[in-house]
Amino acid sequence: MNKKIKKKIINLSNYINYHNYRYYILNKPIISNYEFDKKLNKLIKLEKKYKFYFKNSPTKSLNNSILTTNKNFKIIKHYYKMYSINNVYNKKNFIIWKKNIDKKIGKKKYYICELKYDGIAISIIYKYGKLNNAITRGDGKYGNVVIKNILNIKNIPKYIKKIKNIKIFDIKGEIVFSKKNFFILNKKRIKDYKKKFSNERSAANGIIHSYKNDIFYKKKLEFIPYFTYTNDTSIKINNQFKSIKFLEKFIFKFQKKSYLLCKSSKSIISFIDYWEKNIFKSKYPIDGIVIKINDLNIKKRLKYNNIFHKWCIAYKFKDKEYITKLINVNFYIGKSGIIVPVINFNPIIINGTIVKRASLYNSNIFNSYNLSINDKIVIKKSGNIIPKIIKNINYKKKKNYKYIYFPLYCPCCNKILKKKNNKLFCYNEDKCKSQKIEKIKHFISKYAMNIKIKKKIIKKLFLYKIINDITDLYNLKINDFLNFKLSYKESNIIINEIENSKKKKISNILFSLCIPNIGKYISNKIEKKYNNLYDLLNDIKKKKIKNFGITTINNIKKFFKKKKNIIIIKKLIKFGIKI
């Protein structure tokens, strides 16, 4: 196998692990499920063809970096492993999957269709009828203990009489917010001057992993079960339909038409079509239908691959498209010098979220749309995550029309822009004010040094020449803030925040330095292996570094070869930051 293929497999594995981390831990996905699945399937094909597996390949198991390492949440092993479900995005692929399964199990077998809830997968454990534990999915084998955070969920009983003689009764399901409760939740957050949650899943994830005593929020959560496990033979549950009926009769309420026993592809597709058209009728956020083989003995026979169930599939609903009117386009400069076009349009509501802007980095695609003010544009929120422009209805216009094009020069420093991978960059980082301000903003951000200073204050400090780079933050005095209408108390809090940032971990420091492609995920990986930057750089020098892609190593090398970066590092060390 040539080096090019090997590098491709390693980079693809790192890419998928990074997006797993963003989805499960940060709860800030930046690609849709469809885009993620495309990359994962590509990796599976490459590994199979060349029989090469990267050490941390996500096709072997969900990477353990998706476990929350917060000291407030203990990590323990699941009684029964929690697998992911593979996805299909059209009926043709569903029929192919079903035909393959029918060949193995026979055509005249029942399937059960269930709603796919957009929540947080969890395992609720009962011992002799008493609620004993609650474990998040984590990496499938191990999860975080969140028992304290589910005690206030009203529909999770503390005791179930029917299973009082059973040693272990494991109920798998989803922690969710109903659409109604999500609205109440955000209404309260606005009242409390807190930032609104962007969607129900984001809210559920944040609250189930919160170590604060947010009883009001926790009471609004609900649990929707989808499967039970037990080794006890006294409860005879030999199919999925019986499992749901057992849960429904003795423990939980299910919403109407949320599951259906089907014998034919036709009845399965009818169920899919009904919910795709009537998604608004669900009390809870749903993003598809899960189709399972009903017979549990057949399920055992089919077994699993490393991360997916083989006995079930998820049919994901298509992303809806919306028409709106373009207001204007603003071009911003990111911390790396990338030109970010922000397209503002008349607000539209997508799944309860107000959307009024989108970004389109690719200059070729941007220019091909022939955008101009008041154009009717088509917006799609891919996977309910990122709004995207997919079409300009007013594409064809008269000659000499005023189109909006990507700039040729930096909107801040007026230097000519350079193209890389169809994206435009300003490489004048030492003199471009916008880049310098964005680098400082990144340095103080939550997953970097976590210094709570308002971004507009950072901008003012820079424009008034009080600070010029990240190291100047450690020279700030209380009087520097008083000029910007901050009280003595507020100014003192900021100074303490800056002082406390000196105790940050190596992962925070690495992430804060704006090294290209060294994000939070890679920074955490480095921290697990190295206690300080010296050991890391020494291993890179001696070519001893393993489990990191060539791109990652080269980017670190390039960063520390620049004199100005070494000067910044030395200054940070002088201020007491342990690097």
Summary of the structure (lengths in Angstrom):
residues: 579
radius of gyration: 26.3
end to end distance: 38.8
largest distance: 80.9
contacts: 1743
relative contact order: 0.09
helix: 40%
strand: 22%
